């Protein structure tokens, strides 16, 4: 305290209640947009845990809310060409 160092980052010139690193760390932990050390705001990182079961359940639950063109687009992107046609 006598050296006027922050108890959070240990740098001198400010106190923990005014610590920029503490603010950045807290924002990253809460999922809010964080101010980086350069002062630039960046969005929180989002990770997805998509399994085949999660995707199947989502499609089952929302199939009636998706317009027909989007349904076809999803099917074309997921299934290989000719999958629905069966063997020749």
WOSUL-V171341 format. One record per backbone hydrogen bond with DSSP energy under -1.0 kcal/mol. CO is the residue of the C=O (numbers start at 1). NH is the residue of the N-H. Records with the same first field share a line. If there is no record, write none. Layout:
CO: NH, NH
//
This chain:
1: 4
4: 13
6: 10
11: 6
15: 18
16: 19
19: 23
20: 24
21: 25
22: 26
23: 27
24: 28
25: 29
26: 30
27: 32
34: 42
36: 39
40: 36
42: 34
51: 55
52: 56
53: 57
54: 58
55: 59
56: 60
57: 61
58: 62
59: 63
62: 65
67: 71
68: 72
69: 73
70: 74
71: 75
72: 76
73: 77
74: 78
75: 79
80: 83
//
